[in-house]
Amino acid sequence: MKSIIETGFIWKVVFIFLALLTLYVEISSYTNTTVSIGELILYQWREYTLVLSCTITMVFGGGLILSKRKLQSFVLVVLICILVFLFYPIMDTQGVDHAF
C-alpha cells in the first residue's frame, strides 16, 4: 500500500480547498456593477451560483483525488482552474441600465 505522500493526496486536497476558497471570495465580491462569465452562464440560477460552482469543483476534485494517471490528474487540474477563472468578476456593468 502506497503512502499518502506518494499518491499525492495532500496536494490534491490543498488544491481543492484553495479552489473552493477562491470561488467563495470571488463570488462574495460580486456587486451590482461587476459580472463574471460564469455568472452569465448560470444567470437563471443566479442565487445558487456559489452552490453550483462549488458542487462542480467538488465533482472534479473527487475525480482528481481518485485519479491514478498523471494525464487524468493534469486534465482535472486544468478544468478546476478554468472553473475558478470563469467566476472571476471581470466585466464592469456600471452605467448599463439592463446588463442582461
C-alpha positions as CSV (number, residue, x, y, z in Angstrom):
1,M,0.0,0.0,0.0
2,K,1.4,3.4,-1.0
3,S,1.8,6.2,1.5
4,I,-0.3,9.3,1.4
5,I,2.6,11.4,0.1
6,E,3.3,9.0,-2.7
7,T,-0.2,9.2,-4.0
8,G,-0.3,13.0,-3.9
9,F,-3.3,13.1,-1.7
10,I,-2.1,16.1,0.4
11,W,-1.5,18.4,-2.6
12,K,-4.8,17.4,-4.2
13,V,-6.8,18.2,-1.0
14,V,-5.0,21.5,-0.6
15,F,-5.6,22.4,-4.2
16,I,-9.3,21.7,-4.0
17,F,-9.6,23.6,-0.7
18,L,-7.8,26.6,-2.3
19,A,-10.1,26.4,-5.3
20,L,-13.2,26.4,-3.2
21,L,-11.9,29.3,-1.0
22,T,-11.1,31.3,-4.2
23,L,-14.6,30.6,-5.5
24,Y,-16.1,31.8,-2.3
25,V,-14.1,35.0,-2.2
26,E,-14.7,35.7,-5.9
27,I,-18.5,35.2,-5.7
28,S,-18.9,37.1,-2.5
29,S,-17.2,40.1,-4.1
30,Y,-19.9,40.4,-6.8
31,T,-21.7,43.7,-6.7
32,N,-24.5,45.1,-8.9
33,T,-21.8,46.5,-11.2
34,T,-19.5,43.5,-11.6
35,V,-20.3,40.4,-13.5
36,S,-18.4,37.2,-14.4
37,I,-18.7,34.9,-17.4
38,G,-19.8,32.0,-15.0
39,E,-22.5,34.2,-13.5
40,L,-23.8,35.0,-17.0
41,I,-23.8,31.2,-17.9
42,L,-25.7,30.5,-14.7
43,Y,-28.0,33.5,-14.9
44,Q,-31.2,31.5,-14.5
45,W,-29.9,30.2,-11.2
46,R,-28.1,33.4,-10.1
47,E,-28.8,32.9,-6.4
48,Y,-27.3,29.4,-6.5
49,T,-24.1,30.4,-8.2
50,L,-21.9,29.5,-5.3
51,V,-23.6,26.2,-4.6
52,L,-23.4,25.1,-8.3
53,S,-19.8,26.2,-8.8
54,C,-18.6,24.5,-5.6
55,T,-20.5,21.4,-6.5
56,I,-18.9,21.2,-9.9
57,T,-15.5,21.8,-8.3
58,M,-16.1,19.1,-5.7
59,V,-17.0,16.6,-8.5
60,F,-13.9,17.5,-10.4
61,G,-11.9,17.4,-7.1
62,G,-13.3,13.9,-6.3
63,G,-12.2,12.7,-9.7
64,L,-8.8,14.3,-9.0
65,I,-8.4,12.5,-5.7
66,L,-9.4,9.2,-7.2
67,S,-7.3,9.6,-10.4
68,K,-4.2,7.5,-10.6
69,R,-2.9,8.6,-14.0
70,K,-0.9,11.8,-14.4
71,L,-2.6,12.9,-17.6
72,Q,-6.0,12.5,-16.0
73,S,-4.8,14.5,-12.9
74,F,-3.5,17.2,-15.2
75,V,-6.8,17.5,-17.1
76,L,-8.8,17.7,-13.9
77,V,-6.5,20.4,-12.5
78,V,-6.9,22.4,-15.7
79,L,-10.7,22.0,-15.5
80,I,-10.7,23.2,-11.9
81,C,-8.5,26.2,-12.8
82,I,-10.8,27.1,-15.8
83,L,-13.8,26.9,-13.5
84,V,-12.2,29.2,-10.9
85,F,-11.3,31.7,-13.6
86,L,-14.8,31.5,-15.1
87,F,-16.2,33.1,-11.9
88,Y,-13.7,35.9,-11.6
89,P,-15.6,39.2,-11.8
90,I,-14.1,40.8,-14.9
91,M,-16.9,42.7,-16.6
92,D,-17.9,46.1,-15.3
93,T,-21.6,46.9,-16.0
94,Q,-21.6,50.3,-14.4
95,G,-23.7,52.7,-16.3
96,V,-25.6,49.9,-18.1
97,D,-29.3,50.0,-17.4
98,H,-30.1,46.5,-18.3
99,A,-27.0,44.3,-18.2
100,F,-28.9,41.2,-19.0
